[in-house]
Amino acid sequence: MIITKEQVLQALSNVEEPDLKKDLVTLNMIQDIHIDGNRLSFSVVLTTPACPLKALIENACRNAIAYFIAKEVEVNINMTSRVTTQKNTGVPGVKNIIAVASGKGGVGKSTVAANLALGLSKLGAKVGLIDADIYGPSVPIMFDLEGARPMATQENGKTRIEPIEKYGIKLLSIGFFTDPNQPVPWRGPMVSTAVKQLFNDADWGDLDYLVVDLPPGTGDIHITVTQTFPITGAVIVTTPQNVALADAKKGIGMFMMNAINVPILGIVENMAYFTPAELPENKYHIFGQDGGKKLAEQLDVPFLGEIPLVRSISESGDAGKPVVLQDGNPMAAAFIEMAKLVAQQVSIYNARAIVDTNVVNN
Ligand SMILES: Nc1ncnc2c1ncn2[C@@H]1O[C@H](COP(=O)(O)OP(=O)(O)OP(=O)(O)O)[C@@H](O)[C@H]1O
C-alpha cells in the first residue's frame, strides 16, 4: 500500500477541533508526517498541554485515517502542544496572564489560584504565580515559604528579582517583601508600584501561563494590573451564598467595563457543598445549591466547575502543599479538571483574537 502525505492531510482535514471550530490541517496542527510502508506517524500540536479534548482528538485522527485511507495503516500519533498567545502581555516571555479574582473575601480565591497554577504545571505547562493580595498574601503559607526572600540583583541600575521556584512553578508574593508581624498600611501609589514590580522587575523566563491572585473586591490593584498588563482573562471564584454571588457579579461587572475590558474565562463555585471524608457520596449543600452555575448562566459566561468544602483542601493549604499535588486525592482530580477548563477558555479566546486580526488584515 502506498500512502502519500497529501492523502494524510486530506484525511485529517476532516477532523475538526471542537473548540476552535476549524479542521486540524487549516489550524496547522498536523506536523512531522512520516510514512514508512503502511506505518504512519505524525504530531498533533494542541494549543495547550491541558487540553480536555486530547483523547477525543487523538481518536478522531485515528478514525479519519482508518476511514479515509485504510484500516490497515499502523498509526502512531505524538500528541504535543504549543500554548497560544494573542497579544503582547507586556511581560517578556509570558504568553498568557490569568487573573483570579473574587468579589468577597475568604471564598477560596487563593486556594483556587494556587491549585490552578500547579494543576496547569502538572499537565505540562510552564507556569508562574503572582500573589498580589496585599491584604492577606497566602502564597508564603500555602507553599511553605514563610520567611523566604527572593534574590534581587542590580543590572545596569535596574533591579532584577528572581522568582522562587517550588513544586515546579515560579512564585512571587507581595508577602515575601513584607514582615507578617508588622502590618504595613499600604497607600495607593505604593501598592501600584510594588505590584507592577512583581511583573516588570522579575525574571519570569518563558511562561505559558502567569496566574495572578488578586485581592478580593474591586480596588486600586485591579485597576493597576488590568490597565498596565493585557490580561488574557479572569477567573472569578465565588461560594454559593447570595452575598458572595452578589459581590461576584460586581467583580465581573468591573472586568467587563469598557475601560477595563478583560474577558471572563469563567466562574468557579468553591465550597459548593460539604462532603465528609468518610461518606464521600453524601453532599450537603449548606450554602445553597448551584449559585455559581446559575450566575454563569445568567451572565452567559463559562462555568468552570464546583469544588466541594472538604478538610483536605484547607489542611493541605495550611501545611504548605496544595491538594492538587496529592495524587489519588479526588480533590486533586477536581482541580485538574478545573485547570483544563481554564486552559480551554484561554485557547478559545486566543483563537478568536487571531480570527479577529485576520478579519482586520483582510
Ligand atoms: N474547598 C475548600 N474546602 C475547604 N477549605 C477551603 C476550601 N477553599 C478554601 N478553603 C479554606 O478557606 C480559607 C480561605 O481560603 P483562601 O485563603 O483561599 O480564600 P481567599 O478568598 O483567597 O481569601 P482572602 O479574601 O483572604 O484573599 C483557607 O483556610 C482555605 O484553606
The ligand as a Tripos MOL2 file, in Angstrom:
@<TRIPOS>MOLECULE
LIG
   31    33     1     0     0
SMALL
NO_CHARGES

@<TRIPOS>ATOM
      1 N1        -12.9910   23.9940   49.0450 N.pl3     1 LIG1
      2 C1        -12.4910   24.2120   50.2530 C.ar      1 LIG1
      3 N2        -12.6290   23.3010   51.2480 N.ar      1 LIG1
      4 C2        -12.1190   23.5370   52.4860 C.ar      1 LIG1
      5 N3        -11.4610   24.6320   52.8300 N.ar      1 LIG1
      6 C3        -11.2780   25.5710   51.8860 C.ar      1 LIG1
      7 C4        -11.7650   25.4200   50.5520 C.ar      1 LIG1
      8 N4        -11.4250   26.5060   49.8350 N.ar      1 LIG1
      9 C5        -10.7280   27.3160   50.6650 C.ar      1 LIG1
     10 N5        -10.6460   26.7740   51.9040 N.ar      1 LIG1
     11 C6        -10.0290   27.3450   53.0970 C.3       1 LIG1
     12 O1        -10.6900   28.5720   53.3940 O.3       1 LIG1
     13 C7         -9.7670   29.5590   53.8350 C.3       1 LIG1
     14 C8         -9.8260   30.7820   52.9190 C.3       1 LIG1
     15 O2         -9.3620   30.4000   51.6510 O.3       1 LIG1
     16 P1         -8.4580   31.3520   50.7510 P.3       1 LIG1
     17 O3         -7.3700   31.9700   51.5370 O.co2     1 LIG1
     18 O4         -8.1110   30.5810   49.5270 O.co2     1 LIG1
     19 O5         -9.5710   32.4400   50.4180 O.3       1 LIG1
     20 P2         -9.4160   33.8590   49.7000 P.3       1 LIG1
     21 O6        -10.6990   34.0940   49.0040 O.co2     1 LIG1
     22 O7         -8.1940   33.9290   48.9170 O.co2     1 LIG1
     23 O8         -9.2820   34.7850   50.9520 O.3       1 LIG1
     24 P3         -8.7950   36.3290   51.0150 P.3       1 LIG1
     25 O9        -10.0480   37.1020   50.8920 O.co2     1 LIG1
     26 O10        -8.1860   36.4320   52.3620 O.co2     1 LIG1
     27 O11        -7.8420   36.5790   49.9170 O.co2     1 LIG1
     28 C9         -8.3920   28.8810   53.8460 C.3       1 LIG1
     29 O12        -8.1380   28.3910   55.1240 O.3       1 LIG1
     30 C10        -8.5640   27.7230   52.8750 C.3       1 LIG1
     31 O13        -7.7030   26.6400   53.1690 O.3       1 LIG1
@<TRIPOS>BOND
     1     1     2 1
     2     2     3 ar
     3     2     7 ar
     4     3     4 ar
     5     4     5 ar
     6     5     6 ar
     7     6     7 ar
     8     6    10 ar
     9     7     8 ar
    10     8     9 ar
    11     9    10 ar
    12    10    11 1
    13    11    12 1
    14    11    30 1
    15    12    13 1
    16    13    14 1
    17    13    28 1
    18    14    15 1
    19    15    16 1
    20    16    17 2
    21    16    18 1
    22    16    19 1
    23    19    20 1
    24    20    21 2
    25    20    22 1
    26    20    23 1
    27    23    24 1
    28    24    25 2
    29    24    26 1
    30    24    27 1
    31    28    29 1
    32    28    30 1
    33    30    31 1
@<TRIPOS>SUBSTRUCTURE
     1 LIG1         1 GROUP 0 **** ****
